């Protein structure tokens, strides 16, 4: 099989697996098995591309729409997902998240958005039924907002940890002659050049989040530590993945 044919086969498999989310009817076990396989294929995808092919690879823009209370947590986690997947990202309106970059990275970003959205829905439902929720004297929305902020903080920390590990691996690769070094540099240039063609100017903004219920916040952090996060790291031989520490 030619390298081009192999690349197209890998991409088709990645797309099929990335569509397997709990929001789309899969069980948690099926979704996590798909995530692990996506991670393995992304590793193969990066290592099988030559620098010329990477430059020719088109960038993808994808919009992901979220609604409801989950927005408070997902919005706070979005920046960490952008950093981990090495994509460009912005919001269009209140509940629309936009990702731009190479196709496998955008697909992984979309998958992670659905993953954390589903996780915060489940964990919040469990928290509502807990004794800790009932003991609080604050208004329900104050309790739930604090829980979501705690959840978002912990998940973001874990995603940042994985991203930091990947950056350190990339830096080490640049320090020594390696086949993967040119791919890393070419990828960065490709995404930057394609994004510049869009003519979009990103503006950062800060949001004040007030935690009124410390206990609910801590329960949210614990919940964030339970979310299964898998993402390929490094450029060593064979596929491998890193799970964020709870």
Backbone bond lengths (Angstrom), bond angles and torsions (degrees), N, CA, C in turn:
res aa  C-N    CA-C-N  psi(-1)  N-CA   C-N-CA  omega(-1)  CA-C   N-CA-C  phi
1 X - - - 1.465 - - 1.526 109.37 -
2 X 1.343 117.96 133.62 1.455 120.94 179.54 1.517 110.44 -69.00
3 X 1.355 116.09 161.34 1.462 120.22 -179.67 1.522 110.68 -62.82
4 X 1.353 117.19 -38.39 1.465 120.39 -179.99 1.521 110.82 -64.16
5 X 1.335 116.79 -42.60 1.459 120.16 179.35 1.523 111.34 -65.09
6 X 1.327 115.76 -40.37 1.465 119.92 178.72 1.524 110.59 -62.58
7 X 1.331 116.56 -41.47 1.456 121.44 -179.68 1.523 111.08 -61.57
8 X 1.321 117.82 -44.57 1.461 121.24 179.74 1.526 111.09 -65.61
9 X 1.310 116.92 -36.35 1.462 120.72 178.58 1.523 110.90 -65.41
10 X 1.332 116.36 -42.33 1.460 121.15 178.73 1.522 110.50 -63.84
11 X 1.322 117.21 -44.10 1.461 120.91 -179.44 1.523 111.80 -62.51
12 X 1.329 116.95 -41.23 1.462 120.01 178.74 1.520 110.94 -63.13
13 X 1.326 115.93 -39.53 1.464 120.01 178.99 1.524 110.64 -66.68
14 X 1.323 117.75 -40.16 1.464 122.05 178.60 1.522 110.41 -60.97
15 X 1.331 116.62 -44.46 1.467 120.22 -179.48 1.529 111.23 -61.98
16 X 1.319 116.07 -42.06 1.462 119.87 -179.02 1.527 111.14 -65.41
17 X 1.317 116.86 -42.38 1.464 119.89 -179.28 1.521 111.78 -71.34
18 X 1.337 116.91 -37.63 1.463 120.41 -178.34 1.524 111.61 -64.32
19 X 1.319 117.10 -22.81 1.469 120.75 179.81 1.524 112.23 -77.59
20 X 1.327 117.24 -10.27 1.467 120.49 -177.86 1.526 110.73 -86.18
21 X 1.295 116.88 84.48 1.463 122.45 177.40 1.523 109.33 -117.63
22 X 1.322 116.22 160.84 1.460 120.68 178.48 1.513 110.77 -64.89
23 X 1.336 117.54 -29.78 1.464 120.89 177.56 1.527 111.31 -65.89
24 X 1.318 116.46 -18.76 1.463 120.45 -177.45 1.530 112.04 -108.60
25 X 1.319 116.60 20.58 1.455 120.53 171.62 1.506 116.68 100.71
26 X 1.326 118.73 -3.48 1.462 120.67 179.31 1.526 109.86 -82.07
27 X 1.325 115.91 152.94 1.455 119.85 174.07 1.522 109.37 -74.57
28 X 1.330 116.54 164.81 1.464 120.38 178.82 1.525 110.53 -59.21
29 X 1.345 116.76 -41.53 1.468 120.42 -179.49 1.527 111.09 -63.82
30 X 1.337 116.53 -42.09 1.457 120.41 179.16 1.527 111.31 -65.49
31 X 1.339 115.88 -41.34 1.469 120.18 -179.59 1.521 111.12 -64.44
32 X 1.337 116.86 -42.15 1.459 119.85 -178.38 1.527 111.34 -71.65
33 X 1.335 117.86 -34.93 1.461 120.91 175.58 1.531 110.05 -63.70
34 X 1.338 115.34 -39.59 1.467 119.93 177.59 1.519 110.70 -65.14
35 X 1.336 117.51 -40.47 1.463 121.50 179.92 1.522 110.96 -61.90
36 X 1.332 116.04 -41.31 1.467 119.54 179.72 1.528 110.91 -64.35
37 X 1.321 116.33 -41.82 1.462 120.29 179.64 1.518 111.31 -68.36
38 X 1.327 116.83 -37.99 1.472 120.15 176.18 1.523 109.79 -59.17
39 X 1.334 116.63 -43.53 1.453 120.56 178.73 1.517 112.00 -58.72
40 X 1.328 116.45 -42.65 1.457 120.42 179.68 1.527 111.14 -65.09
41 X 1.325 116.60 -43.53 1.456 120.16 -178.99 1.526 112.24 -67.99
42 X 1.319 117.48 -35.61 1.463 120.34 177.30 1.514 110.84 -62.89
43 X 1.327 116.13 -36.14 1.461 120.07 176.56 1.530 109.71 -63.36
44 X 1.312 116.41 -46.09 1.466 120.96 178.04 1.523 110.36 -63.30
45 X 1.327 116.00 -41.29 1.472 121.68 -178.82 1.523 110.99 -57.88
46 X 1.306 117.29 -48.26 1.457 120.52 -178.73 1.510 112.76 -65.22
47 X 1.297 117.83 -40.14 1.459 122.08 -175.95 1.523 112.75 -77.50
48 X 1.321 118.50 -17.57 1.461 120.77 -177.26 1.526 112.62 -92.92
49 X 1.315 117.19 -3.48 1.463 120.74 -176.71 1.523 111.69 -96.81
50 X 1.295 116.44 137.23 1.451 120.23 172.07 1.519 108.58 -84.95
51 X 1.317 117.27 164.47 1.471 120.25 -179.16 1.523 110.97 -61.16
52 X 1.343 118.52 -36.82 1.459 121.27 179.64 1.523 110.28 -64.48
53 X 1.332 117.31 -44.19 1.454 120.76 179.55 1.506 111.70 -62.87
54 X 1.320 116.85 -36.48 1.451 120.77 179.98 1.522 110.42 -65.54
55 X 1.316 116.78 -40.27 1.459 119.71 178.78 1.526 111.84 -66.07
56 X 1.331 116.21 -30.61 1.451 120.08 -179.10 1.524 112.01 -83.11
57 X 1.303 117.27 -17.09 1.460 121.24 -177.31 1.528 110.65 -65.72
58 X 1.325 116.37 128.50 1.456 120.47 -179.03 1.520 111.01 -75.82
59 X 1.323 115.74 148.39 1.453 120.95 175.07 1.523 109.22 -88.38
60 X 1.301 114.72 154.94 1.464 121.49 -175.51 1.522 109.73 -120.53
61 X 1.327 116.73 141.90 1.462 121.84 173.79 1.521 108.36 -117.57
62 X 1.318 116.52 127.77 1.460 120.67 -176.25 1.529 110.23 -132.18
63 X 1.325 117.10 134.96 1.455 122.65 175.76 1.524 109.77 -103.39
64 X 1.324 116.05 132.72 1.461 121.88 178.03 1.518 107.58 -122.10
65 X 1.326 116.79 120.39 1.464 121.83 -176.27 1.523 109.75 -99.70
66 X 1.327 116.16 129.38 1.457 123.12 177.38 1.524 109.30 -121.58
67 X 1.320 115.71 146.72 1.459 120.30 178.46 1.518 110.25 -134.93
68 X 1.333 115.24 159.99 1.460 120.52 172.50 1.516 114.16 86.72
69 X 1.327 116.57 -170.46 1.465 122.40 -176.17 1.523 114.04 -60.10
70 X 1.329 117.20 -27.21 1.466 120.81 -179.80 1.527 112.78 -57.10
71 X 1.346 116.40 -21.83 1.465 120.46 -178.64 1.523 112.33 -58.01
72 X 1.341 117.25 -35.00 1.463 119.80 -178.85 1.512 111.53 -61.18
73 X 1.330 117.02 -41.40 1.453 120.56 179.80 1.524 111.84 -78.95
74 X 1.331 116.97 -46.15 1.463 120.67 -177.17 1.528 111.01 -62.00
75 X 1.329 116.33 -41.41 1.464 119.53 179.16 1.519 112.42 -60.77
76 X 1.330 116.34 -36.00 1.466 120.17 -179.64 1.519 112.17 -75.74
77 X 1.330 117.61 -21.02 1.468 122.12 -178.04 1.525 111.44 -93.62
78 X 1.326 117.63 -16.98 1.464 122.83 -172.08 1.530 112.78 -54.62
79 X 1.318 118.23 -44.27 1.460 121.23 -177.39 1.532 111.03 -61.80
80 X 1.326 117.04 -40.03 1.461 120.22 179.03 1.524 111.02 -65.23
81 X 1.337 117.43 -35.72 1.464 121.34 177.41 1.527 110.24 -65.76
82 X 1.320 116.74 -40.82 1.469 121.08 177.74 1.520 110.65 -59.84
83 X 1.314 116.16 -45.17 1.467 120.08 -178.44 1.524 111.51 -65.88
84 X 1.323 115.93 -41.31 1.454 119.64 -178.66 1.529 111.56 -66.21
85 X 1.312 117.38 -44.26 1.460 121.11 -175.78 1.524 113.48 -84.29
86 X 1.337 117.30 -5.86 1.466 122.64 178.92 1.534 110.67 58.35
87 X 1.315 114.63 45.51 1.455 121.75 177.50 1.524 109.62 -114.35
88 X 1.307 116.42 172.75 1.450 122.84 167.51 1.521 106.67 -96.37
89 X 1.319 116.81 143.47 1.453 118.71 -179.19 1.508 112.47 -148.52
90 X 1.316 115.24 148.96 1.465 121.06 177.14 1.521 108.78 -157.50
91 X 1.313 116.56 169.68 1.458 121.54 178.12 1.527 109.50 -109.79
92 X 1.324 115.39 145.37 1.470 121.99 176.86 1.516 106.55 -122.88
93 X 1.301 116.36 97.91 1.454 119.20 -172.88 1.520 109.87 83.22
94 X 1.311 116.20 -168.54 1.463 120.19 -173.16 1.525 113.37 -76.76
95 X 1.331 117.52 -39.67 1.455 118.80 -172.08 1.510 116.33 -117.94
96 X 1.334 118.57 14.53 1.457 121.27 -179.16 1.519 110.13 -110.27
97 X 1.327 115.82 119.13 1.455 122.35 178.90 1.525 108.66 -105.64
98 X 1.325 116.83 132.02 1.460 121.93 -176.89 1.523 109.49 -115.66
99 X 1.326 116.07 131.76 1.459 122.78 176.86 1.517 109.37 -119.25
100 X 1.341 116.95 139.94 1.451 122.07 -179.92 1.520 109.02 -138.29
101 X 1.329 115.76 130.38 1.457 119.98 179.16 1.508 110.26 166.16
102 X 1.333 117.22 -165.58 1.451 120.91 176.33 1.525 109.85 -65.76
103 X 1.313 115.90 146.34 1.459 121.02 -170.13 1.536 115.04 -51.75
104 X 1.334 119.77 -49.37 1.475 118.51 -178.52 1.525 112.82 -61.36
105 X 1.334 116.81 -35.95 1.461 120.28 -179.72 1.524 111.26 -69.74
106 X 1.333 116.70 -40.81 1.463 120.49 177.93 1.524 110.17 -65.11
107 X 1.332 116.77 -41.09 1.457 120.15 178.83 1.523 111.49 -63.51
108 X 1.338 116.52 -39.94 1.458 119.33 177.52 1.529 110.58 -66.51
109 X 1.334 117.40 -39.41 1.458 120.57 177.20 1.508 112.17 -61.79
110 X 1.343 115.94 -42.44 1.464 120.41 177.72 1.523 110.29 -63.31
111 X 1.315 115.98 -42.27 1.465 119.58 179.34 1.531 110.81 -61.32
112 X 1.324 116.99 -44.68 1.463 120.01 -179.07 1.524 111.71 -64.44
113 X 1.323 117.68 -37.08 1.464 120.25 176.99 1.528 111.13 -60.60
114 X 1.334 116.00 -45.98 1.468 119.40 177.96 1.531 110.79 -66.38
115 X 1.313 116.02 -36.89 1.461 120.36 -178.58 1.524 111.44 -62.68
116 X 1.342 117.34 -50.26 1.463 119.91 -177.38 1.529 110.99 -71.38
117 X 1.338 117.02 -31.15 1.471 119.73 177.37 1.523 110.31 -64.56
118 X 1.317 116.62 -45.75 1.452 120.06 178.12 1.517 112.07 -64.95
119 X 1.328 116.00 -37.98 1.465 120.47 -179.01 1.522 111.77 -66.56
120 X 1.327 117.66 -42.96 1.467 119.04 -179.13 1.523 110.57 -68.44
121 X 1.324 118.03 -33.22 1.469 120.55 175.78 1.528 110.61 -61.25
122 X 1.328 116.53 -47.11 1.467 120.34 -178.07 1.521 111.93 -68.07
123 X 1.329 115.88 -44.41 1.463 119.91 -177.41 1.527 110.91 -67.65
124 X 1.332 116.69 -36.69 1.463 119.59 179.02 1.531 110.70 -67.18
125 X 1.318 116.50 -37.53 1.468 119.95 177.44 1.531 110.11 -62.65
126 X 1.328 117.27 -41.12 1.467 120.76 177.85 1.526 110.93 -65.48
127 X 1.333 115.68 -39.84 1.467 119.82 179.89 1.528 111.10 -64.74
128 X 1.325 117.09 -40.39 1.468 120.93 178.38 1.535 111.59 -59.10
129 X 1.321 115.86 -31.00 1.465 120.24 -177.88 1.528 113.01 -90.42
130 X 1.328 117.14 1.60 1.459 120.53 -173.87 1.532 112.01 -89.70
131 X 1.318 114.82 161.31 1.457 121.52 176.91 1.524 110.30 -66.56
132 X 1.330 116.56 -34.71 1.468 120.46 179.91 1.520 111.15 -60.38
133 X 1.328 117.30 -39.01 1.459 121.00 178.26 1.530 110.65 -66.36
134 X 1.314 116.01 -43.06 1.469 119.98 -177.24 1.525 112.00 -69.77
135 X 1.325 117.81 -29.04 1.468 120.48 -177.74 1.526 112.63 -72.52
136 X 1.317 117.28 -27.01 1.466 120.36 -176.65 1.519 111.16 -64.76
137 X 1.333 116.29 140.05 1.462 121.57 179.17 1.523 112.60 -95.18
138 X 1.323 116.72 -2.52 1.460 120.21 180.00 1.528 110.68 -79.00
139 X 1.326 114.77 165.45 1.450 120.23 177.34 1.537 110.02 -62.73
140 X 1.348 117.61 146.98 1.467 120.73 -177.78 1.531 113.95 -50.88
141 X 1.342 117.60 -43.13 1.464 119.36 -177.84 1.524 111.85 -65.78
142 X 1.335 117.25 -33.73 1.458 120.43 177.74 1.523 110.50 -66.28
143 X 1.318 116.72 -40.27 1.465 121.02 178.01 1.533 110.53 -63.99
144 X 1.334 115.50 -46.55 1.460 119.96 -175.12 1.525 111.94 -70.37
145 X 1.334 116.70 -37.81 1.465 118.60 177.07 1.521 110.46 -62.63
146 X 1.326 116.83 -42.82 1.462 120.39 179.44 1.523 110.88 -63.14
147 X 1.326 116.30 -39.54 1.463 120.85 177.75 1.537 110.09 -61.99
148 X 1.333 116.57 -46.42 1.473 120.10 -178.90 1.521 111.25 -63.73
149 X 1.335 117.29 -38.56 1.465 119.89 179.20 1.520 110.46 -64.82
150 X 1.327 117.27 -40.37 1.458 120.28 178.15 1.518 111.30 -64.87
151 X 1.319 115.74 -42.96 1.463 121.54 177.70 1.527 110.05 -58.87
152 X 1.329 116.40 -49.34 1.465 121.26 -177.51 1.523 111.27 -63.40
153 X 1.325 117.38 -39.91 1.460 119.74 -179.17 1.522 111.29 -62.75
154 X 1.335 116.66 -44.98 1.469 119.88 -177.51 1.523 111.51 -68.92
155 X 1.332 117.78 -43.49 1.461 119.67 179.03 1.527 110.19 -63.21
156 X 1.338 117.02 -41.44 1.469 120.83 178.92 1.519 110.85 -61.77
157 X 1.335 117.10 -41.90 1.465 120.55 178.11 1.523 110.86 -59.46
158 X 1.306 116.55 -42.36 1.457 120.38 -178.12 1.528 111.46 -69.08
159 X 1.336 116.93 -40.25 1.462 120.14 177.52 1.525 110.64 -65.53
160 X 1.335 116.38 -40.01 1.463 120.53 178.52 1.535 110.70 -64.52
161 X 1.320 116.62 -35.22 1.457 120.77 178.22 1.532 110.74 -63.67
162 X 1.328 116.32 -43.74 1.459 120.14 178.05 1.531 110.22 -65.56
163 X 1.325 116.98 -42.93 1.464 121.48 179.60 1.530 110.55 -62.20
164 X 1.322 116.02 -41.40 1.470 120.48 179.26 1.527 110.78 -62.38
165 X 1.312 116.54 -39.96 1.454 121.36 178.08 1.525 110.51 -62.59
166 X 1.323 116.82 -41.72 1.466 120.89 179.44 1.524 111.55 -66.17
167 X 1.343 116.92 -39.69 1.470 119.94 178.80 1.520 110.70 -64.96
168 X 1.321 117.09 -40.77 1.463 120.88 178.77 1.519 111.08 -63.50
169 X 1.332 115.83 -38.68 1.464 120.31 177.97 1.526 110.57 -65.94
170 X 1.344 116.53 -41.33 1.465 120.61 179.24 1.527 110.94 -65.29
171 X 1.331 116.86 -39.49 1.461 121.01 178.57 1.521 110.82 -62.98
172 X 1.326 116.28 -41.70 1.456 120.82 178.39 1.524 110.86 -64.09
173 X 1.332 116.09 -36.68 1.465 120.12 179.70 1.517 111.31 -65.56
174 X 1.341 116.04 -36.90 1.468 119.32 179.91 1.522 111.76 -68.64
175 X 1.310 117.62 -24.27 1.459 122.05 -176.66 1.525 112.40 -77.98
176 X 1.323 117.10 -15.50 1.458 121.45 -178.78 1.514 109.56 -131.77
177 X 1.325 117.61 146.95 1.463 119.82 177.59 1.523 110.27 -60.85
178 X 1.327 117.55 121.99 1.461 120.69 -179.05 1.519 109.16 -153.94
179 X 1.319 115.43 151.55 1.459 120.09 -179.06 1.513 111.21 -63.86
180 X 1.340 116.97 -32.64 1.449 120.42 -176.35 1.513 114.10 -75.26
181 X 1.346 117.30 -19.11 1.462 120.27 -175.72 1.524 111.71 -61.44
182 X 1.331 117.10 -47.32 1.467 120.39 -179.00 1.517 111.06 -63.15
183 X 1.336 116.82 -33.33 1.459 120.22 179.58 1.515 111.57 -65.97
184 X 1.335 116.45 -41.77 1.463 121.09 -179.85 1.516 110.33 -61.74
185 X 1.338 117.05 -48.51 1.460 121.53 -178.95 1.527 110.85 -64.92
186 X 1.335 116.56 -44.32 1.458 120.23 -179.32 1.519 111.70 -62.86
187 X 1.319 116.57 -38.41 1.459 120.99 179.80 1.531 110.27 -62.44
188 X 1.319 117.13 -46.84 1.458 120.99 -179.97 1.529 110.71 -59.47
189 X 1.316 116.55 -44.50 1.462 120.52 -179.11 1.523 111.02 -66.53
190 X 1.329 116.44 -39.37 1.470 120.07 -178.55 1.522 111.38 -62.77
191 X 1.317 116.83 -46.11 1.462 120.70 -178.65 1.526 110.72 -66.95
192 X 1.324 117.13 -42.76 1.465 121.09 179.73 1.524 111.20 -61.32
193 X 1.337 115.99 -43.89 1.465 119.77 -178.26 1.524 111.10 -66.90
194 X 1.321 116.50 -42.89 1.465 120.16 -179.49 1.527 111.07 -66.14
195 X 1.322 116.60 -39.11 1.465 119.72 179.65 1.527 110.54 -66.79
196 X 1.309 117.12 -37.31 1.464 120.89 179.12 1.522 110.46 -61.00
197 X 1.319 117.28 -34.58 1.463 121.44 179.91 1.527 112.42 -65.88
198 X 1.323 117.58 -22.41 1.465 120.47 179.90 1.525 111.93 -71.15
199 X 1.326 116.15 -24.95 1.465 120.24 -179.12 1.515 113.72 71.67
200 X 1.325 116.41 24.19 1.469 121.11 -179.17 1.530 109.60 -95.66
201 X 1.310 116.16 134.16 1.466 121.33 176.46 1.521 108.42 -109.25
202 X 1.321 115.80 114.06 1.453 120.54 -178.39 1.522 110.64 -83.22
203 X 1.306 115.76 137.00 1.470 122.41 178.74 1.529 107.99 -121.99
204 X 1.318 116.28 123.53 1.459 119.62 179.64 1.524 109.75 -82.92
205 X 1.319 115.34 150.23 1.452 119.65 177.90 1.529 108.61 -142.68
206 X 1.300 115.22 150.79 1.460 119.75 -178.71 1.529 110.04 -106.34
207 X 1.322 115.22 150.12 1.454 121.74 179.39 1.518 109.27 -126.60
208 X 1.302 116.00 131.53 1.460 120.12 178.56 1.522 109.51 -86.71
209 X 1.325 115.29 125.79 1.463 120.32 179.05 1.526 108.42 -118.90
210 X 1.302 115.78 117.52 1.462 121.01 -177.88 1.525 109.68 -102.22
211 X 1.326 115.37 120.48 1.459 121.20 177.90 1.525 108.44 -91.95
212 X 1.320 116.51 113.35 1.465 121.04 -178.17 1.525 112.74 -99.64
213 X 1.312 116.76 -19.59 1.460 120.48 -178.57 1.529 108.31 -122.90
214 X 1.332 116.65 99.28 1.454 121.52 -176.84 1.517 113.07 -62.48
215 X 1.332 116.59 -38.19 1.463 119.91 -179.76 1.525 110.80 -66.18
216 X 1.340 116.58 -42.42 1.456 120.31 178.63 1.531 110.38 -64.48
217 X 1.321 116.55 -38.27 1.463 121.25 178.16 1.526 110.25 -60.88
218 X 1.328 116.80 -44.19 1.465 120.50 179.98 1.525 111.45 -66.09
219 X 1.323 116.83 -37.66 1.466 119.54 176.04 1.537 110.01 -64.44
220 X 1.319 116.57 -36.39 1.462 120.15 176.52 1.522 111.43 -64.50
221 X 1.338 116.55 -40.11 1.458 120.00 177.76 1.529 110.98 -62.40
222 X 1.320 116.15 -42.37 1.462 120.13 178.03 1.523 110.57 -61.41
223 X 1.328 116.17 -41.83 1.460 120.57 178.64 1.528 110.67 -63.77
224 X 1.325 116.95 -40.41 1.463 120.83 178.65 1.511 112.49 -63.57
225 X 1.322 116.19 -28.05 1.456 120.10 178.34 1.511 113.39 -74.74
226 X 1.332 116.77 -14.16 1.461 120.49 -178.27 1.528 113.28 -92.44
227 X 1.310 117.65 -9.85 1.465 120.46 -177.35 1.532 109.52 -69.99
228 X 1.329 116.89 130.92 1.458 120.69 179.08 1.512 110.49 -77.93
229 X 1.332 116.90 117.49 1.461 121.81 -179.30 1.519 108.74 -122.65
230 X 1.320 116.73 119.38 1.462 121.67 178.62 1.514 109.21 -126.82
231 X 1.333 116.51 133.85 1.463 120.63 179.49 1.519 108.09 -155.08
232 X 1.355 120.01 134.98 1.457 121.13 178.62 1.512 111.57 -66.31
233 X 1.330 117.29 145.80 1.460 121.37 177.93 1.511 108.45 -134.37
234 X 1.344 115.07 156.45 1.445 119.89 172.70 1.515 113.36 72.98
235 X 1.316 115.68 -176.72 1.459 121.52 -179.20 1.515 110.28 -136.78
236 X 1.327 116.10 31.67 1.453 119.97 179.63 1.512 111.15 -74.79
237 X 1.328 115.10 174.42 1.456 119.65 -178.65 1.519 110.21 -69.26
238 X 1.329 116.17 133.11 1.443 121.02 176.29 1.503 112.96 80.34
239 X 1.327 117.49 158.87 1.455 121.06 -178.63 1.518 112.19 -75.65
240 X 1.304 117.74 144.19 1.443 122.36 173.32 1.506 108.42 -153.39
241 X 1.299 118.15 160.26 1.453 120.93 -177.61 1.516 108.99 -137.65
242 X 1.322 115.72 161.11 1.462 122.34 179.28 1.502 108.27 -122.71
243 X 1.293 118.11 125.53 1.453 122.14 176.56 1.523 107.61 -99.36
244 X 1.345 116.36 127.84 1.456 120.01 178.16 1.516 110.55 -58.89
245 X 1.309 117.11 141.43 1.454 121.08 179.97 1.512 110.91 -74.96
246 X 1.348 117.73 135.40 1.456 119.69 179.51 1.511 110.58 -72.95
